[in-house]
Structures are given as structure tokens and as C-alpha cells.
Amino acid sequence: MNFIRKNIIFFIVCSLTALASLYLIYLDLAKHSLISKANTETEESRQKADKAYKGKGNRPVEPNVKMIASDTEVVKQRTAALQRIFGKPYRKALIAFAREIGMTEDDLLNKFRDFYENDEQKDKSAEVLIPLFKKSLGDPQKIEPAFNRFIETVQKNTVELLRGQAALDIFAVALGMPRTMNSSSCHVLLATMQRSFFDRRNIPGVLNIQTVRDFTYNEYVQTPPPLSKISDILTMMPIFEDIFYRMRLSKISNVESFTRLNEGVSHSDKYKKYSFKTKVTGDIDSIRKLINTLHEAYKDNQVYVVTWVSLISHTDPEIAHARTLIMGNASATSQPGVNPPNYPMTGPQPERPNYPPPRPMGNQPNAPQNESHLPLEERSDYGAVIIGRNRHVTADLEFDYYMFVGDQLKTTN
């Protein structure tokens, strides 16, 4: 007791410390209990969520189902519309045909697909199938004029004569059927189109039929193509024709070379890519127009992608002529007994007048015959362009053509 009385302050502090510690321990246990409870509830909720996610009872509500279905349909329609831009040169004419007979493009294509896939129709050739399909569309007095206008529209863009069987074939291709043909008929078609390319000067600067063959197919002049090559020829000739048409439209001067780089590279089972390389000459504006024309072909449902452009100018004669004039003027204007300055043509040069020397005067009857004694700025041709008048260039181009084949109907014969 004496010890406690002598150390009363120490015991008071110890007592308060013990009470505070007990209170803190209580708070800690209480908080720990709450945290444990929260963790338990969280785990139970997670397990219930996992069970609900894996179970079959978790379904979106009806309004969400309708919105999902609507969005899915919109995406399908937009995807189909985008895909039909790739390699569908007859699409505009087909849309006009469908509109004229009171159908949409999708309705017409779906109807033909059902007609084509009907097992009751054994002969799947365009010669048999297309006349029957036209009959199924309704009144012939309405269908035939629409069909004729379809052919007339397509005929404006091809040298192939679309009569009889050819008209049926093209209409079938527009509807999704790959074109077929026997070897002799394909041989005739190939030779006829090559001759028409030449006769109509479809390829700028090409002056003989052999060059047309070299640019397209030169191995089937005497003998018909094998069956394995017919599909490729029927696919490629319209593409060649479109490329040559765009070259002529751009007003380039000459196609020096044209090469097909592959026979079609497949991208999944829906697209094919055909690659080409060409060397052309013309003024810079025509080269620019050719590239722009290829890029804008998507408006006609054909897609080109230019992957390489290399330009070579033809200013070497101008530069050589200017070099001669500069060195000649330096000699003519130097003082007697003083050597003219020997300006280097490359590297740092001494400061000198920044204007071109005069052009030869022989072809200018109204100009003074000899102005060499005058200062350059007083001569009649002062300021004339010496380098840059020749806008002619040679361009090496590489480009790809993309075709959507995912909607083509499968041949069965």
C-alpha cells in the first residue's frame, strides 16, 4: 500500500492506459467482425452471381431482346450493302431492274437464290434458268422491257456484244451465278474482246494486237483454253476492260507495260484480291487523274487500292540545255582577258543573278537576232521558263482489285 501511495501518479497513468487499450481492442474486434461479415456476404453474392450466370434462367428482358434483334438486322443490312461494293459492276443496272418490276435488290436476290437452290430444277445453266426465273417474276410485258433496259445499261460499259446467250449469262452473273462456258466459246469470246480492245483503242498508246494479248492472255491465240482456265478468263476480262477504260478516261499518253501479278489471293472464303503492275506515261495531271479514278471506282461498285506509285520526270534535256546556256552566258559576258567564273553545278555556289539565261532566238522571227550584248534582264526572253516546261512523266503503279465472292451461288453441274 505504501508503494501505491508513493507512486500514485504512475498507477493512475497505467490504469488509464489499460482502459484505453481495452477500448481499442474492443473497437478492433468489432470492426474485424463487421469486415468478416462483409467478406462473407460478398463471397455469397459472388457465388450466387456465378450460379445465375452459368444457369439457364438468366435471360434478357423482352425489350432488350427486340432491340438486340433490331440492331443485328441493321448490321446485317449494312454489311451486305458494303460487301456489294466489291466487284459488282452490274449492280446499278440490277437495282434499276428490281425497282422497275416493283422489288428491292434484296428481295430479287433472295428470290433468285431460292429459285436456284430448288432441287426440282436440275439444269442450273443460265440458258435454262434465267428464262424460267423471268417467267416467275410476273407479267412478261413488264419483265421483258426491264430486262432489255438492264442489258442496254450494261452494254454501254463493255465491248462484248450482249445478245442471246451472252445477255442471259450477264444477268445471271448479276444475280450471283458464276459464269460458265465451254472451251471453244471461251476461245471465241477472248479473241473477240482482245480485237475490240485494239480496234477501239481502249488501251492508250497500244498500236498492235499482240500487245493487247500480252497485257491480257497471249497463250490461247491458236488453241482454246483448258477447262481449268475458263473461269479465270471469264472473271478477268471484265476487270481488264475496266482498268483499260479508266486508263483511257485519265488521258494518259501510253501504257508501256501491264502485268498481272497473281491469279487471285483468297481472303477467308469471302474475298479475292487481284494484283497488277503497270508503267504508264503522260503529263502529271493525267497520272494524278488515273490514280483518283482508280480510287473512286467504288462509286461503280468496284474497289481498287493503289499500293505503290513511282514517278520519273523527263527534264534531263531541259537541264542539259540550261547548263549549256548558263556556261555560254558566263563566257559571253566576261571581260576580255579575264577568265569567266567556273561555277560548279553542285555544292555551294558564289552569289549570282537568280534568273534563267535567254533561249535560242532562231525560232523567234520577231525577236532581235543578237541580244548577247544586252544585260540579261533587258533581253526579250528574260524570265522565260527553262526547266519545268516539260510536264511529261513516267509512272510505275501497283494496285489491287478486290472482289467479294462470299455471296456467289455454288455451281452444281
C-alpha positions as CSV (number, residue, x, y, z in Angstrom):
1,M,0.0,0.0,0.0
2,N,2.9,2.3,0.8
3,F,4.3,1.6,-2.6
4,I,1.0,2.6,-4.3
5,R,0.7,5.7,-2.2
6,K,4.2,6.7,-3.1
7,N,3.6,6.1,-6.8
8,I,0.0,7.2,-7.2
9,I,0.6,9.1,-10.4
10,F,2.3,6.1,-12.1
11,F,-0.6,3.8,-11.2
12,I,-3.2,6.4,-12.5
13,V,-1.4,6.5,-15.8
14,C,-1.1,2.7,-16.0
15,S,-4.8,2.4,-15.2
16,L,-5.8,4.9,-17.9
17,T,-3.5,3.2,-20.4
18,A,-5.0,-0.2,-19.6
19,L,-8.6,1.1,-20.0
20,A,-7.7,2.8,-23.3
21,S,-6.0,-0.4,-24.6
22,L,-9.1,-2.4,-23.7
23,Y,-11.3,0.1,-25.5
24,L,-9.1,-0.1,-28.6
25,I,-9.1,-3.9,-28.5
26,Y,-12.9,-3.8,-28.4
27,L,-13.1,-1.5,-31.4
28,D,-10.7,-3.6,-33.3
29,L,-12.7,-6.8,-32.6
30,A,-15.9,-5.0,-33.5
31,K,-14.5,-3.8,-36.8
32,H,-13.0,-7.2,-37.6
33,S,-16.4,-8.8,-37.0
34,L,-18.0,-6.3,-39.5
35,I,-15.3,-6.9,-42.1
36,S,-15.6,-10.7,-41.8
37,K,-19.3,-10.4,-42.2
38,A,-19.0,-8.2,-45.2
39,N,-16.5,-10.6,-46.8
40,T,-18.8,-13.5,-46.2
41,E,-21.7,-11.6,-47.8
42,T,-19.5,-10.6,-50.7
43,E,-18.5,-14.2,-51.3
44,E,-22.1,-15.4,-51.1
45,S,-23.2,-12.8,-53.6
46,R,-20.3,-13.7,-56.0
47,Q,-21.3,-17.4,-55.8
48,K,-24.9,-16.5,-56.5
49,A,-23.9,-14.3,-59.4
50,D,-21.7,-17.1,-60.9
51,K,-24.5,-19.6,-60.5
52,A,-27.0,-17.3,-62.1
53,Y,-24.6,-16.5,-65.0
54,K,-24.0,-20.2,-65.6
55,G,-27.6,-21.2,-65.2
56,K,-30.3,-21.1,-67.9
57,G,-32.6,-18.8,-66.0
58,N,-30.7,-15.6,-66.7
59,R,-32.3,-14.1,-69.8
60,P,-32.5,-10.5,-71.1
61,V,-35.9,-8.9,-70.8
62,E,-38.2,-8.7,-73.7
63,P,-37.5,-5.0,-74.7
64,N,-33.8,-5.8,-74.8
65,V,-34.4,-8.9,-77.0
66,K,-36.3,-6.7,-79.5
67,M,-33.5,-4.1,-79.6
68,I,-30.8,-6.7,-80.0
69,A,-32.7,-8.3,-82.9
70,S,-33.2,-4.9,-84.5
71,D,-29.6,-3.9,-84.2
72,T,-28.5,-7.3,-85.6
73,E,-30.7,-6.8,-88.6
74,V,-29.3,-3.3,-89.2
75,V,-25.7,-4.6,-89.0
76,K,-26.5,-7.4,-91.5
77,Q,-28.0,-5.0,-94.0
78,R,-25.2,-2.5,-93.8
79,T,-22.6,-5.3,-94.0
80,A,-24.4,-6.7,-97.1
81,A,-24.5,-3.2,-98.7
82,L,-20.8,-2.7,-98.0
83,Q,-19.9,-6.1,-99.4
84,R,-21.7,-5.4,-102.7
85,I,-19.3,-2.6,-103.4
86,F,-16.5,-5.1,-104.1
87,G,-16.5,-6.4,-107.6
88,K,-20.2,-5.9,-108.6
89,P,-20.1,-3.9,-111.8
90,Y,-23.6,-4.8,-112.8
91,R,-25.2,-3.9,-109.5
92,K,-26.6,-0.5,-110.5
93,A,-28.3,-2.0,-113.5
94,L,-29.7,-4.8,-111.4
95,I,-31.1,-2.3,-108.8
96,A,-32.8,-0.4,-111.6
97,F,-34.3,-3.7,-112.9
98,A,-35.6,-4.6,-109.5
99,R,-37.1,-1.2,-108.9
100,E,-38.8,-1.2,-112.3
101,I,-40.6,-4.5,-111.5
102,G,-41.6,-3.4,-108.0
103,M,-39.0,-5.3,-106.0
104,T,-36.0,-4.4,-103.8
105,E,-32.5,-5.6,-104.6
106,D,-32.6,-8.0,-101.5
107,D,-36.0,-9.4,-102.5
108,L,-34.8,-10.1,-106.0
109,L,-31.6,-11.7,-104.9
110,N,-33.3,-13.8,-102.3
111,K,-36.0,-14.9,-104.7
112,F,-33.4,-16.0,-107.2
113,R,-31.4,-17.8,-104.6
114,D,-34.4,-19.8,-103.6
115,F,-35.2,-20.5,-107.3
116,Y,-31.6,-21.6,-108.0
117,E,-31.4,-23.9,-104.9
118,N,-34.7,-25.6,-105.6
119,D,-33.9,-29.3,-106.1
120,E,-36.7,-29.6,-108.6
121,Q,-34.8,-27.6,-111.1
122,K,-32.0,-29.9,-112.2
123,D,-30.4,-27.8,-115.0
124,K,-28.7,-24.9,-113.4
125,S,-27.3,-23.3,-116.5
126,A,-28.2,-19.6,-117.3
127,E,-29.6,-20.6,-120.6
128,V,-32.3,-22.6,-118.9
129,L,-32.6,-21.0,-115.5
130,I,-32.9,-17.3,-116.5
131,P,-35.9,-17.6,-118.8
132,L,-37.7,-19.6,-116.2
133,F,-36.9,-17.2,-113.5
134,K,-38.1,-14.2,-115.5
135,K,-41.4,-16.0,-116.0
136,S,-41.7,-16.5,-112.2
137,L,-41.4,-12.7,-111.7
138,G,-44.8,-12.0,-113.2
139,D,-46.2,-10.3,-116.3
140,P,-43.7,-10.7,-119.3
141,Q,-44.9,-7.3,-120.7
142,K,-43.4,-5.7,-117.6
143,I,-40.4,-8.0,-117.1
144,E,-39.0,-8.1,-120.6
145,P,-38.7,-4.3,-121.1
146,A,-37.0,-4.1,-117.7
147,F,-34.6,-6.9,-118.7
148,N,-33.8,-5.1,-122.0
149,R,-33.0,-1.9,-120.2
150,F,-30.7,-3.9,-117.9
151,I,-28.8,-5.2,-120.9
152,E,-28.7,-1.8,-122.6
153,T,-27.2,-0.3,-119.4
154,V,-24.5,-2.9,-119.1
155,Q,-23.8,-2.8,-122.8
156,K,-22.6,0.8,-122.5
157,N,-19.6,-0.4,-120.4
158,T,-18.4,-3.5,-122.3
159,V,-17.1,-4.3,-125.8
160,E,-18.8,-7.8,-125.5
161,L,-21.9,-8.0,-127.7
162,L,-24.7,-8.8,-125.2
163,R,-27.1,-10.7,-127.4
164,G,-28.8,-14.0,-126.8
165,Q,-26.8,-16.3,-124.5
166,A,-24.4,-13.6,-123.5
167,A,-27.3,-11.4,-122.2
168,L,-28.6,-14.3,-120.1
169,D,-25.1,-15.0,-118.8
170,I,-24.5,-11.4,-117.7
171,F,-27.9,-11.2,-116.0
172,A,-27.1,-14.5,-114.1
173,V,-23.8,-13.1,-113.0
174,A,-25.5,-10.0,-111.6
175,L,-27.8,-12.3,-109.6
176,G,-24.8,-14.2,-108.1
177,M,-24.2,-17.1,-110.6
178,P,-20.6,-17.7,-111.7
179,R,-20.4,-17.5,-115.4
180,T,-19.6,-20.8,-117.3
181,M,-18.8,-21.6,-120.9
182,N,-17.3,-24.3,-123.0
183,S,-13.7,-24.1,-124.2
184,S,-14.4,-23.2,-127.8
185,S,-16.9,-20.5,-126.9
186,C,-14.5,-19.0,-124.4
187,H,-11.8,-19.0,-127.1
188,V,-14.0,-17.0,-129.4
189,L,-15.0,-14.6,-126.6
190,L,-11.4,-14.0,-125.6
191,A,-10.2,-13.3,-129.2
192,T,-13.2,-11.1,-129.9
193,M,-12.7,-8.9,-126.8
194,Q,-9.0,-8.6,-127.4
195,R,-9.7,-7.5,-131.0
196,S,-12.3,-5.0,-129.8
197,F,-9.8,-3.6,-127.2
198,F,-7.4,-2.9,-130.1
199,D,-9.9,-1.7,-132.7
200,R,-11.4,0.8,-130.2
201,R,-8.0,1.9,-128.9
202,N,-9.1,1.1,-125.4
203,I,-5.5,0.9,-124.2
204,P,-3.7,4.2,-124.6
205,G,-0.7,4.1,-126.9
206,V,-1.1,0.4,-127.8
207,L,-0.8,0.1,-131.6
208,N,-0.8,-3.7,-132.2
209,I,-3.0,-6.6,-131.3
210,Q,0.0,-8.6,-129.9
211,T,0.5,-6.0,-127.1
212,V,-3.2,-6.4,-126.2
213,R,-2.7,-10.1,-125.9
214,D,0.5,-9.7,-123.8
215,F,-1.4,-7.4,-121.4
216,T,-4.3,-10.0,-121.1
217,Y,-3.8,-13.6,-122.3
218,N,-1.3,-14.4,-125.0
219,E,-1.2,-18.2,-124.7
220,Y,-4.6,-19.0,-126.3
221,V,-4.2,-17.5,-129.8
222,Q,-4.1,-20.8,-131.7
223,T,-5.6,-23.2,-129.2
224,P,-8.7,-22.9,-126.9
225,P,-8.0,-22.5,-123.2
226,P,-8.3,-25.6,-121.0
227,L,-11.4,-26.1,-118.8
228,S,-9.3,-25.2,-115.7
229,K,-8.7,-21.7,-117.1
230,I,-12.1,-20.7,-118.4
231,S,-13.4,-19.4,-115.1
232,D,-10.3,-17.2,-114.7
233,I,-10.7,-15.8,-118.2
234,L,-14.4,-15.0,-117.7
235,T,-13.6,-13.3,-114.4
236,M,-10.6,-11.3,-115.5
237,M,-11.6,-10.0,-118.9
238,P,-14.3,-7.6,-117.5
239,I,-11.7,-6.4,-114.9
240,F,-9.1,-5.8,-117.6
241,E,-11.7,-3.9,-119.6
242,D,-12.5,-1.7,-116.6
243,I,-8.8,-1.0,-115.9
244,F,-8.1,0.0,-119.5
245,Y,-11.3,2.1,-119.6
246,R,-10.0,4.1,-116.6
247,M,-6.6,4.5,-118.2
248,R,-8.2,5.9,-121.3
249,L,-10.5,8.1,-119.2
250,S,-7.5,9.6,-117.5
251,K,-6.0,10.6,-120.9
252,I,-2.6,9.2,-120.2
253,S,-0.4,9.0,-123.3
254,N,0.9,5.5,-123.3
255,V,0.7,2.2,-121.4
256,E,4.3,0.9,-121.7
257,S,3.7,-2.3,-119.7
258,F,0.9,-4.0,-117.9
259,T,1.3,-7.2,-115.8
260,R,-1.0,-9.2,-113.7
261,L,0.9,-10.3,-110.5
262,N,-1.3,-13.1,-109.2
263,E,-4.3,-15.3,-110.1
264,G,-6.4,-14.2,-107.1
265,V,-5.4,-14.4,-103.5
266,S,-8.2,-15.6,-101.2
267,H,-9.0,-13.7,-98.0
268,S,-11.1,-16.2,-95.9
269,D,-13.8,-17.5,-98.1
270,K,-15.4,-14.2,-98.9
271,Y,-12.9,-12.0,-100.8
272,K,-10.4,-12.3,-103.6
273,K,-7.6,-9.9,-104.3
274,Y,-6.0,-9.5,-107.8
275,S,-2.8,-7.5,-108.1
276,F,-1.4,-5.6,-111.1
277,K,1.7,-3.6,-112.1
278,T,1.9,-1.1,-114.9
279,K,4.2,1.5,-116.3
280,V,2.4,4.5,-118.0
281,T,3.5,7.8,-119.4
282,G,1.6,11.1,-119.6
283,D,1.6,14.6,-118.1
284,I,1.5,14.8,-114.4
285,D,-2.2,15.7,-114.4
286,S,-3.2,12.6,-116.3
287,I,-1.3,10.4,-113.9
288,R,-3.0,12.1,-110.9
289,K,-6.4,11.6,-112.6
290,L,-5.6,7.9,-113.2
291,I,-4.9,7.3,-109.5
292,N,-8.0,9.3,-108.5
293,T,-10.1,7.3,-111.0
294,L,-9.0,4.0,-109.6
295,H,-9.7,5.2,-106.0
296,E,-13.2,6.5,-107.0
297,A,-14.2,3.3,-108.7
298,Y,-16.1,2.2,-105.6
299,K,-18.8,4.5,-106.8
300,D,-19.3,2.0,-109.6
301,N,-19.1,-1.0,-107.1
302,Q,-15.5,-1.8,-107.9
303,V,-12.7,-1.4,-105.5
304,Y,-9.0,-0.6,-106.3
305,V,-6.3,0.1,-103.8
306,V,-3.1,1.8,-105.2
307,T,-0.2,0.3,-103.2
308,W,2.8,1.9,-105.0
309,V,3.5,5.0,-107.1
310,S,6.9,5.9,-108.5
311,L,7.3,9.0,-110.8
312,I,10.2,9.7,-113.2
313,S,10.4,13.2,-114.8
314,H,11.7,13.9,-118.3
315,T,13.5,17.2,-117.6
316,D,17.1,15.9,-118.3
317,P,17.2,17.6,-121.8
318,E,16.0,20.8,-120.2
319,I,18.6,20.7,-117.5
320,A,21.3,19.9,-120.1
321,H,20.1,22.8,-122.2
322,A,20.0,25.2,-119.3
323,R,23.5,24.1,-118.2
324,T,24.8,24.9,-121.7
325,L,23.1,28.3,-121.7
326,I,24.5,29.2,-118.3
327,M,28.1,28.3,-119.2
328,G,27.7,30.0,-122.6
329,N,26.5,33.2,-121.0
330,A,29.3,33.2,-118.5
331,S,31.8,33.2,-121.4
332,A,29.9,35.8,-123.4
333,T,29.6,38.3,-120.7
334,S,33.2,38.1,-119.3
335,Q,35.6,40.9,-119.9
336,P,38.5,40.5,-122.4
337,G,41.5,39.0,-120.8
338,V,39.5,37.8,-117.8
339,N,38.6,34.2,-117.4
340,P,34.8,33.6,-116.7
341,P,34.0,32.3,-113.3
342,N,33.9,28.5,-113.3
343,Y,30.6,27.9,-111.2
344,P,30.3,24.3,-110.0
345,M,26.9,22.7,-110.8
346,T,26.6,21.1,-107.5
347,G,27.6,22.2,-103.9
348,P,27.9,25.8,-102.7
349,Q,28.0,28.4,-105.4
350,P,29.0,32.1,-105.5
351,E,26.2,34.5,-105.4
352,R,24.9,35.3,-109.0
353,P,21.7,36.6,-110.6
354,N,18.7,34.4,-109.9
355,Y,17.2,34.3,-113.4
356,P,17.4,32.0,-116.4
357,P,19.5,32.9,-119.4
358,P,18.0,33.6,-122.8
359,R,16.6,30.9,-125.1
360,P,18.0,30.4,-128.6
361,M,16.5,33.1,-130.8
362,G,16.5,31.2,-134.1
363,N,12.8,30.2,-134.0
364,Q,11.5,33.7,-133.0
365,P,11.3,35.8,-136.2
366,N,10.1,38.9,-134.4
367,A,12.8,38.9,-131.8
368,P,16.2,40.6,-132.3
369,Q,18.7,38.1,-133.8
370,N,21.5,39.0,-131.5
371,E,20.9,40.3,-127.9
372,S,24.1,38.9,-126.4
373,H,25.5,42.4,-125.8
374,L,22.5,43.3,-123.7
375,P,22.2,42.6,-119.9
376,L,20.1,39.5,-119.3
377,E,17.2,41.5,-117.7
378,E,16.9,43.6,-120.9
379,R,16.6,40.8,-123.3
380,S,13.2,39.9,-124.9
381,D,13.0,36.4,-123.3
382,Y,14.0,37.4,-119.8
383,G,12.1,35.4,-117.2
384,A,11.1,32.6,-119.6
385,V,10.8,29.1,-118.1
386,I,13.7,26.9,-119.0
387,I,13.3,24.0,-116.6
388,G,9.8,22.7,-115.8
389,R,8.0,23.3,-119.1
390,N,8.0,19.5,-119.8
391,R,5.3,18.1,-117.5
392,H,5.6,14.6,-119.1
393,V,6.4,11.9,-116.6
394,T,6.6,8.1,-116.4
395,A,4.8,6.4,-113.6
396,D,5.2,2.9,-112.1
397,L,2.0,1.9,-110.4
398,E,1.0,-1.2,-108.4
399,F,-2.6,-1.7,-107.3
400,D,-5.0,-4.3,-106.1
401,Y,-8.6,-5.1,-107.2
402,Y,-10.9,-6.7,-104.5
403,M,-13.9,-8.9,-105.3
404,F,-16.5,-10.1,-102.8
405,V,-17.3,-13.8,-103.6
406,G,-19.0,-14.8,-100.4
407,D,-22.5,-14.5,-101.9
408,Q,-21.8,-16.4,-105.1
409,L,-24.0,-19.4,-105.7
410,K,-22.4,-22.7,-105.8
411,T,-22.3,-24.4,-109.2
412,T,-23.8,-27.9,-109.3
413,N,-23.1,-29.0,-112.8
